[in-house]
Amino acid sequence: MSADMVVNLMSETLYLIIKVSAPMLLVSLVVGLVISILQTVTSIQEQTLTFVPKLISIFLVLMIAGNWILTSIVEYMEYLFDNFNAFIR
């Protein structure tokens, strides 16, 4: 396995990780920002207030995008298993 193949495999893996984690991270960011703005406007400085809405929103995103996430990961694993011979040379 050449260095180019290793670099290509690692870049594809990192891209997949970013691609499948982006929906959850973006929703968490937006919910946290909205809650922070509401806390600032209402002067409520409770640190645990953002935890439950973020948790619920991440669960909702997982329910909505879970099939796509699982399909992406399974396709990548099938690609790895199909090309395993090329990787061990």
KAJO-V505709 format. One record per pair of residues at least 24 apart in sequence whose C-alpha atoms are under 6 Angstrom apart, sorted by the first residue. I is the first residue (numbers start at 0). J is the second residue. Records with the same first field share a line. If there is no record, write none. Layout:
# KAJO-V505709
I = J / J
This chain:
# KAJO-V505709
0 = 86 / 88
19 = 68
23 = 57
27 = 53
